[in-house]
Amino acid sequence: MIALLLYRTIADHLVPWAVTLATRMLARSLNMPEPLVHSTGDYVVAQVTAFEHGVGKSLCPFLLRAWWRGRH
């Protein structure tokens, strides 16, 4: 019971606080506004996903591609 309470406290309060702090520190070190840091992160995730689904599939061996198609 105490472990669950501790876990929920960490997950609900400390993790979002740490993410916000890290974002603010990154924005200050890059001399950028925080919303721009968020949108840049979203852009990078989109680019990596597009690369993985585009070029990454052609670089995989045949068996891995067959396995990947079977999962989706």
All heavy atoms as TSV, in Angstrom:
chain	resi	resn	atom	element	x	y	z
A	1	MET	N	N	0.824	-1.193	0.000
A	1	MET	CA	C	0.000	0.000	0.000
A	1	MET	C	C	0.869	1.257	0.000
A	1	MET	O	O	0.603	2.187	-0.751
A	1	MET	CB	C	-0.915	-0.046	1.230
A	1	MET	CG	C	-1.853	1.096	1.325
A	1	MET	SD	S	-3.141	0.888	0.111
A	1	MET	CE	C	-4.134	2.272	0.470
A	2	ILE	N	N	1.891	1.257	0.816
A	2	ILE	CA	C	2.768	2.427	0.879
A	2	ILE	C	C	3.551	2.580	-0.424
A	2	ILE	O	O	3.740	3.697	-0.905
A	2	ILE	CB	C	3.705	2.326	2.092
A	2	ILE	CG1	C	2.886	2.419	3.371
A	2	ILE	CG2	C	4.759	3.416	2.050
A	2	ILE	CD1	C	3.681	2.188	4.629
A	3	ALA	N	N	3.969	1.439	-1.001
A	3	ALA	CA	C	4.707	1.508	-2.264
A	3	ALA	C	C	3.834	2.087	-3.368
A	3	ALA	O	O	4.305	2.881	-4.190
A	3	ALA	CB	C	5.216	0.131	-2.654
A	4	LEU	N	N	2.562	1.701	-3.409
A	4	LEU	CA	C	1.650	2.242	-4.412
A	4	LEU	C	C	1.452	3.742	-4.225
A	4	LEU	O	O	1.449	4.509	-5.189
A	4	LEU	CB	C	0.301	1.520	-4.347
A	4	LEU	CG	C	-0.756	1.985	-5.337
A	4	LEU	CD1	C	-0.283	1.753	-6.762
A	4	LEU	CD2	C	-2.059	1.250	-5.088
A	5	LEU	N	N	1.320	4.163	-2.988
A	5	LEU	CA	C	1.164	5.587	-2.698
A	5	LEU	C	C	2.414	6.360	-3.115
A	5	LEU	O	O	2.319	7.436	-3.718
A	5	LEU	CB	C	0.890	5.796	-1.206
A	5	LEU	CG	C	0.693	7.234	-0.753
A	5	LEU	CD1	C	-0.517	7.846	-1.439
A	5	LEU	CD2	C	0.530	7.283	0.747
A	6	LEU	N	N	3.573	5.806	-2.836
A	6	LEU	CA	C	4.827	6.446	-3.226
A	6	LEU	C	C	4.953	6.523	-4.739
A	6	LEU	O	O	5.321	7.561	-5.300
A	6	LEU	CB	C	6.008	5.683	-2.623
A	6	LEU	CG	C	7.391	6.233	-2.916
A	6	LEU	CD1	C	7.537	7.620	-2.314
A	6	LEU	CD2	C	8.444	5.304	-2.386
A	7	TYR	N	N	4.618	5.425	-5.417
A	7	TYR	CA	C	4.692	5.402	-6.874
A	7	TYR	C	C	3.755	6.434	-7.487
A	7	TYR	O	O	4.120	7.158	-8.402
A	7	TYR	CB	C	4.352	4.003	-7.398
A	7	TYR	CG	C	4.185	3.958	-8.882
A	7	TYR	CD1	C	5.284	4.027	-9.724
A	7	TYR	CD2	C	2.922	3.877	-9.465
A	7	TYR	CE1	C	5.141	4.007	-11.093
A	7	TYR	CE2	C	2.758	3.864	-10.823
A	7	TYR	CZ	C	3.870	3.921	-11.638
A	7	TYR	OH	O	3.724	3.909	-12.991
A	8	ARG	N	N	2.523	6.492	-6.993
A	8	ARG	CA	C	1.553	7.446	-7.540
A	8	ARG	C	C	1.975	8.877	-7.274
A	8	ARG	O	O	1.770	9.762	-8.111
A	8	ARG	CB	C	0.172	7.180	-6.973
A	8	ARG	CG	C	-0.400	5.869	-7.507
A	8	ARG	CD	C	-1.810	5.724	-7.195
A	8	ARG	NE	N	-2.552	6.710	-7.979
A	8	ARG	CZ	C	-3.860	6.804	-7.971
A	8	ARG	NH1	N	-4.564	5.986	-7.231
A	8	ARG	NH2	N	-4.473	7.706	-8.683
A	9	THR	N	N	2.577	9.136	-6.123
A	9	THR	CA	C	3.060	10.479	-5.825
A	9	THR	C	C	4.162	10.877	-6.798
A	9	THR	O	O	4.163	11.988	-7.338
A	9	THR	CB	C	3.584	10.550	-4.383
A	9	THR	OG1	O	2.532	10.205	-3.495
A	9	THR	CG2	C	4.100	11.937	-4.060
A	10	ILE	N	N	5.078	9.962	-7.042
A	10	ILE	CA	C	6.175	10.245	-7.980
A	10	ILE	C	C	5.635	10.429	-9.386
A	10	ILE	O	O	5.984	11.381	-10.089
A	10	ILE	CB	C	7.231	9.132	-7.921
A	10	ILE	CG1	C	7.968	9.189	-6.580
A	10	ILE	CG2	C	8.219	9.244	-9.067
A	10	ILE	CD1	C	8.883	8.023	-6.327
A	11	ALA	N	N	4.773	9.512	-9.817
A	11	ALA	CA	C	4.255	9.570	-11.184
A	11	ALA	C	C	3.363	10.789	-11.415
A	11	ALA	O	O	3.388	11.377	-12.494
A	11	ALA	CB	C	3.490	8.288	-11.492
A	12	ASP	N	N	2.595	11.158	-10.423
A	12	ASP	CA	C	1.643	12.255	-10.605
A	12	ASP	C	C	2.237	13.645	-10.412
A	12	ASP	O	O	1.759	14.607	-11.005
A	12	ASP	CB	C	0.455	12.100	-9.656
A	12	ASP	CG	C	-0.421	10.924	-10.017
A	12	ASP	OD1	O	-0.320	10.432	-11.151
A	12	ASP	OD2	O	-1.215	10.493	-9.150
A	13	HIS	N	N	3.254	13.760	-9.565
A	13	HIS	CA	C	3.748	15.092	-9.218
A	13	HIS	C	C	5.195	15.347	-9.636
A	13	HIS	O	O	5.490	16.394	-10.203
A	13	HIS	CB	C	3.617	15.321	-7.709
A	13	HIS	CG	C	2.208	15.245	-7.229
A	13	HIS	ND1	N	1.276	16.207	-7.519
A	13	HIS	CD2	C	1.561	14.317	-6.493
A	13	HIS	CE1	C	0.114	15.878	-6.988
A	13	HIS	NE2	N	0.259	14.725	-6.351
A	14	LEU	N	N	6.058	14.423	-9.365
A	14	LEU	CA	C	7.471	14.693	-9.593
A	14	LEU	C	C	7.892	14.554	-11.057
A	14	LEU	O	O	8.720	15.329	-11.532
A	14	LEU	CB	C	8.320	13.786	-8.714
A	14	LEU	CG	C	8.186	14.039	-7.208
A	14	LEU	CD1	C	9.065	13.077	-6.437
A	14	LEU	CD2	C	8.508	15.468	-6.858
A	15	VAL	N	N	7.340	13.586	-11.773
A	15	VAL	CA	C	7.734	13.401	-13.177
A	15	VAL	C	C	7.318	14.599	-14.037
A	15	VAL	O	O	8.154	15.125	-14.781
A	15	VAL	CB	C	7.192	12.062	-13.718
A	15	VAL	CG1	C	7.401	11.957	-15.209
A	15	VAL	CG2	C	7.854	10.891	-13.000
A	16	PRO	N	N	6.074	15.072	-13.965
A	16	PRO	CA	C	5.747	16.262	-14.774
A	16	PRO	C	C	6.577	17.493	-14.384
A	16	PRO	O	O	6.957	18.279	-15.250
A	16	PRO	CB	C	4.258	16.499	-14.482
A	16	PRO	CG	C	3.741	15.192	-14.030
A	16	PRO	CD	C	4.873	14.529	-13.328
A	17	TRP	N	N	6.849	17.629	-13.095
A	17	TRP	CA	C	7.680	18.745	-12.648
A	17	TRP	C	C	9.084	18.641	-13.233
A	17	TRP	O	O	9.647	19.633	-13.703
A	17	TRP	CB	C	7.739	18.756	-11.115
A	17	TRP	CG	C	8.606	19.821	-10.572
A	17	TRP	CD1	C	8.300	21.132	-10.397
A	17	TRP	CD2	C	9.968	19.669	-10.147
A	17	TRP	NE1	N	9.379	21.805	-9.882
A	17	TRP	CE2	C	10.415	20.923	-9.720
A	17	TRP	CE3	C	10.832	18.589	-10.090
A	17	TRP	CZ2	C	11.706	21.124	-9.250
A	17	TRP	CZ3	C	12.119	18.791	-9.624
A	17	TRP	CH2	C	12.530	20.055	-9.200
A	18	ALA	N	N	9.650	17.433	-13.250
A	18	ALA	CA	C	10.994	17.239	-13.792
A	18	ALA	C	C	11.033	17.488	-15.298
A	18	ALA	O	O	11.994	18.076	-15.814
A	18	ALA	CB	C	11.489	15.826	-13.474
A	19	VAL	N	N	9.997	17.075	-16.010
A	19	VAL	CA	C	9.940	17.314	-17.454
A	19	VAL	C	C	9.836	18.807	-17.740
A	19	VAL	O	O	10.510	19.328	-18.641
A	19	VAL	CB	C	8.757	16.538	-18.080
A	19	VAL	CG1	C	8.512	16.961	-19.510
A	19	VAL	CG2	C	9.012	15.046	-18.000
A	20	THR	N	N	9.023	19.505	-16.979
A	20	THR	CA	C	8.897	20.958	-17.151
A	20	THR	C	C	10.218	21.661	-16.858
A	20	THR	O	O	10.635	22.557	-17.603
A	20	THR	CB	C	7.790	21.507	-16.233
A	20	THR	OG1	O	6.578	20.829	-16.535
A	20	THR	CG2	C	7.610	22.990	-16.426
A	21	LEU	N	N	10.878	21.248	-15.796
A	21	LEU	CA	C	12.170	21.838	-15.458
A	21	LEU	C	C	13.199	21.587	-16.552
A	21	LEU	O	O	13.941	22.499	-16.951
A	21	LEU	CB	C	12.675	21.283	-14.118
A	21	LEU	CG	C	14.025	21.804	-13.664
A	21	LEU	CD1	C	13.954	23.288	-13.362
A	21	LEU	CD2	C	14.504	21.021	-12.452
A	22	ALA	N	N	13.244	20.358	-17.062
A	22	ALA	CA	C	14.200	20.035	-18.130
A	22	ALA	C	C	13.914	20.844	-19.387
A	22	ALA	O	O	14.844	21.325	-20.049
A	22	ALA	CB	C	14.149	18.545	-18.430
A	23	THR	N	N	12.639	21.018	-19.710
A	23	THR	CA	C	12.271	21.809	-20.886
A	23	THR	C	C	12.682	23.267	-20.707
A	23	THR	O	O	13.230	23.887	-21.628
A	23	THR	CB	C	10.758	21.723	-21.138
A	23	THR	OG1	O	10.391	20.355	-21.280
A	23	THR	CG2	C	10.362	22.475	-22.379
A	24	ARG	N	N	12.433	23.811	-19.531
A	24	ARG	CA	C	12.824	25.205	-19.274
A	24	ARG	C	C	14.334	25.388	-19.342
A	24	ARG	O	O	14.829	26.360	-19.903
A	24	ARG	CB	C	12.329	25.644	-17.907
A	24	ARG	CG	C	10.868	25.939	-17.879
A	24	ARG	CD	C	10.441	26.481	-16.557
A	24	ARG	NE	N	8.995	26.682	-16.571
A	24	ARG	CZ	C	8.258	26.783	-15.502
A	24	ARG	NH1	N	8.803	26.714	-14.316
A	24	ARG	NH2	N	6.959	26.957	-15.611
A	25	MET	N	N	15.066	24.438	-18.768
A	25	MET	CA	C	16.526	24.554	-18.789
A	25	MET	C	C	17.072	24.429	-20.210
A	25	MET	O	O	17.997	25.150	-20.590
A	25	MET	CB	C	17.142	23.519	-17.856
A	25	MET	CG	C	16.726	23.780	-16.428
A	25	MET	SD	S	17.770	23.169	-15.146
A	25	MET	CE	C	19.389	23.453	-15.638
A	26	LEU	N	N	16.500	23.514	-21.005
A	26	LEU	CA	C	16.926	23.381	-22.397
A	26	LEU	C	C	16.609	24.644	-23.183
A	26	LEU	O	O	17.439	25.127	-23.962
A	26	LEU	CB	C	16.256	22.165	-23.038
A	26	LEU	CG	C	16.591	21.913	-24.500
A	26	LEU	CD1	C	18.083	21.607	-24.656
A	26	LEU	CD2	C	15.754	20.786	-25.044
A	27	ALA	N	N	15.414	25.193	-22.967
A	27	ALA	CA	C	15.032	26.423	-23.669
A	27	ALA	C	C	15.962	27.578	-23.298
A	27	ALA	O	O	16.369	28.354	-24.160
A	27	ALA	CB	C	13.583	26.778	-23.344
A	28	ARG	N	N	16.309	27.678	-22.027
A	28	ARG	CA	C	17.230	28.756	-21.613
A	28	ARG	C	C	18.631	28.555	-22.184
A	28	ARG	O	O	19.288	29.506	-22.594
A	28	ARG	CB	C	17.308	28.832	-20.097
A	28	ARG	CG	C	16.120	29.509	-19.508
A	28	ARG	CD	C	16.284	29.662	-18.023
A	28	ARG	NE	N	15.394	30.713	-17.594
A	28	ARG	CZ	C	15.741	31.694	-16.797
A	28	ARG	NH1	N	16.949	31.730	-16.289
A	28	ARG	NH2	N	14.880	32.621	-16.471
A	29	SER	N	N	19.091	27.296	-22.202
A	29	SER	CA	C	20.451	27.061	-22.710
A	29	SER	C	C	20.532	27.308	-24.213
A	29	SER	O	O	21.581	27.701	-24.724
A	29	SER	CB	C	20.903	25.643	-22.374
A	29	SER	OG	O	20.166	24.690	-23.107
A	30	LEU	N	N	19.437	27.066	-24.936
A	30	LEU	CA	C	19.413	27.318	-26.376
A	30	LEU	C	C	18.938	28.726	-26.720
A	30	LEU	O	O	18.894	29.089	-27.893
A	30	LEU	CB	C	18.505	26.296	-27.066
A	30	LEU	CG	C	18.967	24.843	-26.997
A	30	LEU	CD1	C	17.894	23.938	-27.575
A	30	LEU	CD2	C	20.282	24.659	-27.701
A	31	ASN	N	N	18.537	29.493	-25.697
A	31	ASN	CA	C	18.025	30.847	-25.877
A	31	ASN	C	C	16.816	30.853	-26.820
A	31	ASN	O	O	16.738	31.617	-27.772
A	31	ASN	CB	C	19.126	31.785	-26.386
A	31	ASN	CG	C	18.771	33.228	-26.138
A	31	ASN	OD1	O	17.890	33.526	-25.359
A	31	ASN	ND2	N	19.467	34.120	-26.826
A	32	MET	N	N	15.876	29.939	-26.531
A	32	MET	CA	C	14.658	29.797	-27.322
A	32	MET	C	C	13.456	29.848	-26.384
A	32	MET	O	O	13.563	29.468	-25.228
A	32	MET	CB	C	14.627	28.442	-28.045
A	32	MET	CG	C	15.704	28.244	-29.075
A	32	MET	SD	S	15.794	26.537	-29.664
A	32	MET	CE	C	14.178	26.265	-30.294
A	33	PRO	N	N	12.300	30.275	-26.872
A	33	PRO	CA	C	11.097	30.191	-26.043
A	33	PRO	C	C	10.649	28.734	-25.873
A	33	PRO	O	O	10.888	27.896	-26.738
A	33	PRO	CB	C	10.055	30.996	-26.820
A	33	PRO	CG	C	10.647	31.317	-28.128
A	33	PRO	CD	C	12.085	30.965	-28.113
A	34	GLU	N	N	10.004	28.442	-24.746
A	34	GLU	CA	C	9.586	27.068	-24.454
A	34	GLU	C	C	8.659	26.472	-25.516
A	34	GLU	O	O	8.835	25.308	-25.881
A	34	GLU	CB	C	8.919	27.004	-23.091
A	34	GLU	CG	C	9.893	27.046	-21.950
A	34	GLU	CD	C	9.189	26.923	-20.624
A	34	GLU	OE1	O	8.458	25.934	-20.434
A	34	GLU	OE2	O	9.384	27.817	-19.781
A	35	PRO	N	N	7.656	27.201	-26.020
A	35	PRO	CA	C	6.795	26.585	-27.044
A	35	PRO	C	C	7.567	26.164	-28.297
A	35	PRO	O	O	7.234	25.169	-28.926
A	35	PRO	CB	C	5.785	27.684	-27.380
A	35	PRO	CG	C	5.756	28.547	-26.173
A	35	PRO	CD	C	7.143	28.508	-25.618
A	36	LEU	N	N	8.603	26.909	-28.633
A	36	LEU	CA	C	9.408	26.542	-29.789
A	36	LEU	C	C	10.182	25.251	-29.526
A	36	LEU	O	O	10.350	24.420	-30.415
A	36	LEU	CB	C	10.369	27.681	-30.150
A	36	LEU	CG	C	11.176	27.505	-31.428
A	36	LEU	CD1	C	10.239	27.338	-32.618
A	36	LEU	CD2	C	12.085	28.691	-31.628
A	37	VAL	N	N	10.629	25.049	-28.288
A	37	VAL	CA	C	11.308	23.804	-27.927
A	37	VAL	C	C	10.344	22.630	-28.077
A	37	VAL	O	O	10.698	21.581	-28.614
A	37	VAL	CB	C	11.879	23.884	-26.500
A	37	VAL	CG1	C	12.400	22.534	-26.037
A	37	VAL	CG2	C	12.985	24.917	-26.424
A	38	HIS	N	N	9.092	22.808	-27.634
A	38	HIS	CA	C	8.090	21.743	-27.762
A	38	HIS	C	C	7.819	21.420	-29.226
A	38	HIS	O	O	7.791	20.251	-29.614
A	38	HIS	CB	C	6.782	22.155	-27.091
A	38	HIS	CG	C	6.815	22.061	-25.611
A	38	HIS	ND1	N	6.808	20.858	-24.954
A	38	HIS	CD2	C	6.857	23.008	-24.661
A	38	HIS	CE1	C	6.838	21.069	-23.664
A	38	HIS	NE2	N	6.882	22.378	-23.446
A	39	SER	N	N	7.597	22.429	-30.046
A	39	SER	CA	C	7.268	22.179	-31.447
A	39	SER	C	C	8.452	21.591	-32.202
A	39	SER	O	O	8.276	20.763	-33.090
A	39	SER	CB	C	6.778	23.453	-32.129
A	39	SER	OG	O	7.789	24.436	-32.112
A	40	THR	N	N	9.674	21.984	-31.835
A	40	THR	CA	C	10.853	21.412	-32.463
A	40	THR	C	C	10.968	19.932	-32.106
A	40	THR	O	O	11.295	19.105	-32.961
A	40	THR	CB	C	12.119	22.163	-32.014
A	40	THR	OG1	O	11.961	23.545	-32.335
A	40	THR	CG2	C	13.348	21.627	-32.695
A	41	GLY	N	N	10.664	19.582	-30.861
A	41	GLY	CA	C	10.679	18.177	-30.461
A	41	GLY	C	C	9.662	17.362	-31.234
A	41	GLY	O	O	9.941	16.244	-31.668
A	42	ASP	N	N	8.467	17.921	-31.433
A	42	ASP	CA	C	7.440	17.228	-32.223
A	42	ASP	C	C	7.900	17.035	-33.662
A	42	ASP	O	O	7.674	15.988	-34.268
A	42	ASP	CB	C	6.132	18.008	-32.204
A	42	ASP	CG	C	5.502	18.065	-30.828
A	42	ASP	OD1	O	5.850	17.214	-29.983
A	42	ASP	OD2	O	4.669	18.967	-30.600
A	43	TYR	N	N	8.558	18.036	-34.221
A	43	TYR	CA	C	9.063	17.960	-35.595
A	43	TYR	C	C	10.121	16.866	-35.720
A	43	TYR	O	O	10.113	16.100	-36.680
A	43	TYR	CB	C	9.631	19.317	-36.016
A	43	TYR	CG	C	10.259	19.312	-37.375
A	43	TYR	CD1	C	9.471	19.292	-38.511
A	43	TYR	CD2	C	11.638	19.327	-37.525
A	43	TYR	CE1	C	10.037	19.282	-39.768
A	43	TYR	CE2	C	12.215	19.316	-38.774
A	43	TYR	CZ	C	11.415	19.295	-39.898
A	43	TYR	OH	O	11.987	19.288	-41.133
A	44	VAL	N	N	11.018	16.779	-34.743
A	44	VAL	CA	C	12.070	15.762	-34.788
A	44	VAL	C	C	11.459	14.363	-34.704
A	44	VAL	O	O	11.857	13.459	-35.441
A	44	VAL	CB	C	13.097	15.992	-33.659
A	44	VAL	CG1	C	14.030	14.812	-33.510
A	44	VAL	CG2	C	13.885	17.265	-33.927
A	45	VAL	N	N	10.483	14.174	-33.839
A	45	VAL	CA	C	9.821	12.872	-33.731
A	45	VAL	C	C	9.154	12.505	-35.055
A	45	VAL	O	O	9.243	11.362	-35.513
A	45	VAL	CB	C	8.803	12.871	-32.575
A	45	VAL	CG1	C	7.918	11.644	-32.617
A	45	VAL	CG2	C	9.526	12.946	-31.246
A	46	ALA	N	N	8.511	13.460	-35.698
A	46	ALA	CA	C	7.861	13.192	-36.983
A	46	ALA	C	C	8.879	12.824	-38.052
A	46	ALA	O	O	8.644	11.913	-38.857
A	46	ALA	CB	C	7.043	14.410	-37.420
A	47	GLN	N	N	10.017	13.509	-38.078
A	47	GLN	CA	C	11.044	13.204	-39.065
A	47	GLN	C	C	11.638	11.811	-38.852
A	47	GLN	O	O	11.872	11.076	-39.811
A	47	GLN	CB	C	12.162	14.259	-39.010
A	47	GLN	CG	C	11.757	15.599	-39.530
A	47	GLN	CD	C	11.482	15.567	-41.019
A	47	GLN	OE1	O	12.019	14.767	-41.763
A	47	GLN	NE2	N	10.604	16.451	-41.457
A	48	VAL	N	N	11.899	11.449	-37.612
A	48	VAL	CA	C	12.466	10.127	-37.318
A	48	VAL	C	C	11.474	9.038	-37.688
A	48	VAL	O	O	11.846	8.013	-38.269
A	48	VAL	CB	C	12.881	10.037	-35.830
A	48	VAL	CG1	C	13.206	8.610	-35.439
A	48	VAL	CG2	C	14.070	10.946	-35.565
A	49	THR	N	N	10.196	9.244	-37.378
A	49	THR	CA	C	9.179	8.261	-37.727
A	49	THR	C	C	9.076	8.102	-39.236
A	49	THR	O	O	8.980	6.976	-39.743
A	49	THR	CB	C	7.819	8.678	-37.141
A	49	THR	OG1	O	7.966	8.848	-35.732
A	49	THR	CG2	C	6.758	7.650	-37.427
A	50	ALA	N	N	9.104	9.198	-39.961
A	50	ALA	CA	C	9.041	9.128	-41.425
A	50	ALA	C	C	10.258	8.400	-41.983
A	50	ALA	O	O	10.133	7.596	-42.917
A	50	ALA	CB	C	8.956	10.538	-42.012
A	51	PHE	N	N	11.425	8.635	-41.426
A	51	PHE	CA	C	12.627	7.949	-41.882
A	51	PHE	C	C	12.533	6.456	-41.618
A	51	PHE	O	O	12.868	5.633	-42.470
A	51	PHE	CB	C	13.869	8.523	-41.190
A	51	PHE	CG	C	15.126	7.778	-41.535
A	51	PHE	CD1	C	15.761	8.004	-42.736
A	51	PHE	CD2	C	15.654	6.843	-40.660
A	51	PHE	CE1	C	16.915	7.315	-43.076
A	51	PHE	CE2	C	16.800	6.148	-40.985
A	51	PHE	CZ	C	17.442	6.384	-42.190
A	52	GLU	N	N	12.074	6.089	-40.430
A	52	GLU	CA	C	11.976	4.677	-40.089
A	52	GLU	C	C	11.004	3.944	-40.996
A	52	GLU	O	O	11.241	2.803	-41.366
A	52	GLU	CB	C	11.536	4.502	-38.634
A	52	GLU	CG	C	12.615	4.833	-37.640
A	52	GLU	CD	C	12.129	4.723	-36.208
A	52	GLU	OE1	O	10.900	4.604	-35.997
A	52	GLU	OE2	O	12.968	4.773	-35.308
A	53	HIS	N	N	9.902	4.599	-41.362
A	53	HIS	CA	C	8.915	3.943	-42.206
A	53	HIS	C	C	9.269	4.026	-43.684
A	53	HIS	O	O	8.750	3.244	-44.477
A	53	HIS	CB	C	7.528	4.528	-41.967
A	53	HIS	CG	C	6.967	4.153	-40.628
A	53	HIS	ND1	N	6.641	2.879	-40.296
A	53	HIS	CD2	C	6.697	4.896	-39.538
A	53	HIS	CE1	C	6.186	2.840	-39.066
A	53	HIS	NE2	N	6.211	4.054	-38.576
A	54	GLY	N	N	10.129	4.937	-44.059
A	54	GLY	CA	C	10.501	5.082	-45.467
A	54	GLY	C	C	11.781	4.331	-45.794
A	54	GLY	O	O	11.766	3.216	-46.297
A	55	VAL	N	N	12.893	4.929	-45.478
A	55	VAL	CA	C	14.201	4.371	-45.805
A	55	VAL	C	C	14.518	3.168	-44.930
A	55	VAL	O	O	15.109	2.196	-45.385
A	55	VAL	CB	C	15.292	5.460	-45.649
A	55	VAL	CG1	C	16.666	4.896	-45.902
A	55	VAL	CG2	C	15.007	6.611	-46.586
A	56	GLY	N	N	14.106	3.216	-43.677
A	56	GLY	CA	C	14.422	2.129	-42.755
A	56	GLY	C	C	13.868	0.790	-43.201
A	56	GLY	O	O	14.500	-0.246	-43.017
A	57	LYS	N	N	12.695	0.779	-43.824
A	57	LYS	CA	C	12.118	-0.479	-44.296
A	57	LYS	C	C	12.940	-1.077	-45.425
A	57	LYS	O	O	13.070	-2.286	-45.522
A	57	LYS	CB	C	10.678	-0.267	-44.744
A	57	LYS	CG	C	9.707	-0.178	-43.606
A	57	LYS	CD	C	8.293	-0.144	-44.126
A	57	LYS	CE	C	7.317	-0.087	-42.981
A	57	LYS	NZ	N	5.929	-0.049	-43.448
A	58	SER	N	N	13.484	-0.239	-46.284
A	58	SER	CA	C	14.268	-0.778	-47.395
A	58	SER	C	C	15.629	-1.286	-46.933
A	58	SER	O	O	16.247	-2.097	-47.615
A	58	SER	CB	C	14.447	0.285	-48.483
A	58	SER	OG	O	15.232	1.348	-47.983
A	59	LEU	N	N	16.094	-0.839	-45.781
A	59	LEU	CA	C	17.377	-1.294	-45.267
A	59	LEU	C	C	17.263	-2.590	-44.470
A	59	LEU	O	O	18.266	-3.255	-44.227
A	59	LEU	CB	C	18.000	-0.211	-44.386
A	59	LEU	CG	C	18.353	1.092	-45.085
A	59	LEU	CD1	C	18.868	2.102	-44.074
A	59	LEU	CD2	C	19.371	0.876	-46.170
A	60	CYS	N	N	16.053	-2.965	-44.069
A	60	CYS	CA	C	15.863	-4.177	-43.271
A	60	CYS	C	C	15.956	-5.411	-44.153
A	60	CYS	O	O	15.531	-5.406	-45.303
A	60	CYS	CB	C	14.496	-4.163	-42.597
A	60	CYS	SG	S	14.365	-3.012	-41.244
A	61	PRO	N	N	16.477	-6.483	-43.614
A	61	PRO	CA	C	16.467	-7.747	-44.364
A	61	PRO	C	C	15.037	-8.226	-44.620
A	61	PRO	O	O	14.086	-7.791	-43.978
A	61	PRO	CB	C	17.193	-8.723	-43.445
A	61	PRO	CG	C	17.928	-7.886	-42.463
A	61	PRO	CD	C	17.201	-6.591	-42.363
A	62	PHE	N	N	14.901	-9.145	-45.559
A	62	PHE	CA	C	13.585	-9.621	-45.983
A	62	PHE	C	C	12.785	-10.206	-44.830
A	62	PHE	O	O	11.592	-9.947	-44.700
A	62	PHE	CB	C	13.761	-10.661	-47.092
A	62	PHE	CG	C	12.468	-11.275	-47.528
A	62	PHE	CD1	C	11.578	-10.559	-48.307
A	62	PHE	CD2	C	12.136	-12.564	-47.148
A	62	PHE	CE1	C	10.381	-11.108	-48.697
A	62	PHE	CE2	C	10.943	-13.122	-47.535
A	62	PHE	CZ	C	10.063	-12.402	-48.315
A	63	LEU	N	N	13.420	-11.001	-43.970
A	63	LEU	CA	C	12.693	-11.645	-42.873
A	63	LEU	C	C	12.152	-10.628	-41.879
A	63	LEU	O	O	11.038	-10.772	-41.377
A	63	LEU	CB	C	13.584	-12.655	-42.165
A	63	LEU	CG	C	13.963	-13.883	-42.984
A	63	LEU	CD1	C	14.955	-14.739	-42.210
A	63	LEU	CD2	C	12.724	-14.687	-43.335
A	64	LEU	N	N	12.921	-9.607	-41.600
A	64	LEU	CA	C	12.437	-8.582	-40.676
A	64	LEU	C	C	11.263	-7.817	-41.258
A	64	LEU	O	O	10.321	-7.471	-40.554
A	64	LEU	CB	C	13.562	-7.624	-40.299
A	64	LEU	CG	C	14.621	-8.174	-39.352
A	64	LEU	CD1	C	15.715	-7.138	-39.141
A	64	LEU	CD2	C	14.012	-8.571	-38.030
A	65	ARG	N	N	11.311	-7.561	-42.569
A	65	ARG	CA	C	10.189	-6.867	-43.194
A	65	ARG	C	C	8.935	-7.726	-43.164
A	65	ARG	O	O	7.844	-7.232	-42.919
A	65	ARG	CB	C	10.524	-6.469	-44.625
A	65	ARG	CG	C	11.429	-5.252	-44.685
A	65	ARG	CD	C	11.588	-4.773	-46.085
A	65	ARG	NE	N	12.485	-5.726	-46.748
A	65	ARG	CZ	C	12.651	-5.810	-48.054
A	65	ARG	NH1	N	11.977	-5.035	-48.851
A	65	ARG	NH2	N	13.486	-6.671	-48.557
A	66	ALA	N	N	9.078	-9.023	-43.390
A	66	ALA	CA	C	7.916	-9.917	-43.335
A	66	ALA	C	C	7.360	-9.964	-41.920
A	66	ALA	O	O	6.141	-9.958	-41.724
A	66	ALA	CB	C	8.322	-11.315	-43.800
A	67	TRP	N	N	8.232	-10.002	-40.940
A	67	TRP	CA	C	7.781	-10.022	-39.551
A	67	TRP	C	C	7.063	-8.712	-39.219
A	67	TRP	O	O	6.040	-8.692	-38.561
A	67	TRP	CB	C	8.979	-10.223	-38.626
A	67	TRP	CG	C	8.642	-10.112	-37.188
A	67	TRP	CD1	C	8.018	-11.036	-36.410
A	67	TRP	CD2	C	8.920	-9.003	-36.310
A	67	TRP	NE1	N	7.884	-10.570	-35.127
A	67	TRP	CE2	C	8.429	-9.327	-35.054
A	67	TRP	CE3	C	9.535	-7.768	-36.513
A	67	TRP	CZ2	C	8.543	-8.447	-33.966
A	67	TRP	CZ3	C	9.637	-6.908	-35.437
A	67	TRP	CH2	C	9.143	-7.257	-34.190
A	68	TRP	N	N	7.619	-7.577	-39.708
A	68	TRP	CA	C	7.017	-6.275	-39.419
A	68	TRP	C	C	5.633	-6.180	-40.041
A	68	TRP	O	O	4.705	-5.672	-39.451
A	68	TRP	CB	C	7.937	-5.179	-39.944
A	68	TRP	CG	C	7.453	-3.793	-39.645
A	68	TRP	CD1	C	6.822	-2.954	-40.485
A	68	TRP	CD2	C	7.554	-3.115	-38.391
A	68	TRP	NE1	N	6.530	-1.773	-39.839
A	68	TRP	CE2	C	6.961	-1.851	-38.560
A	68	TRP	CE3	C	8.082	-3.455	-37.148
A	68	TRP	CZ2	C	6.885	-0.932	-37.541
A	68	TRP	CZ3	C	8.000	-2.532	-36.138
A	68	TRP	CH2	C	7.414	-1.295	-36.328
A	69	ARG	N	N	5.475	-6.677	-41.294
A	69	ARG	CA	C	4.165	-6.631	-41.948
A	69	ARG	C	C	3.158	-7.496	-41.207
A	69	ARG	O	O	1.986	-7.164	-41.150
A	69	ARG	CB	C	4.280	-7.102	-43.395
A	69	ARG	CG	C	4.665	-5.981	-44.319
A	69	ARG	CD	C	4.594	-6.430	-45.757
A	69	ARG	NE	N	5.959	-6.390	-46.268
A	69	ARG	CZ	C	6.595	-7.369	-46.857
A	69	ARG	NH1	N	5.980	-8.495	-47.106
A	69	ARG	NH2	N	7.824	-7.236	-47.253
A	70	GLY	N	N	3.608	-8.588	-40.637
A	70	GLY	CA	C	2.714	-9.461	-39.898
A	70	GLY	C	C	2.188	-8.837	-38.628
A	70	GLY	O	O	1.106	-9.166	-38.156
A	71	ARG	N	N	2.948	-7.915	-38.045
A	71	ARG	CA	C	2.539	-7.264	-36.811
A	71	ARG	C	C	1.499	-6.188	-37.066
A	71	ARG	O	O	0.713	-5.865	-36.218
A	71	ARG	CB	C	3.742	-6.630	-36.114
A	71	ARG	CG	C	4.687	-7.670	-35.546
A	71	ARG	CD	C	5.726	-7.053	-34.687
A	71	ARG	NE	N	5.083	-6.623	-33.450
A	71	ARG	CZ	C	5.457	-5.596	-32.726
A	71	ARG	NH1	N	6.485	-4.877	-33.101
A	71	ARG	NH2	N	4.846	-5.267	-31.616
A	72	HIS	N	N	1.531	-5.562	-38.251
A	72	HIS	CA	C	0.620	-4.437	-38.507
A	72	HIS	C	C	-0.504	-4.890	-39.331
A	72	HIS	O	O	-0.976	-5.243	-40.088
A	72	HIS	CB	C	1.348	-3.287	-39.174
A	72	HIS	CG	C	2.350	-2.645	-38.269
A	72	HIS	ND1	N	1.993	-1.947	-37.134
A	72	HIS	CD2	C	3.693	-2.630	-38.285
A	72	HIS	CE1	C	3.063	-1.518	-36.540
A	72	HIS	NE2	N	4.117	-1.922	-37.208
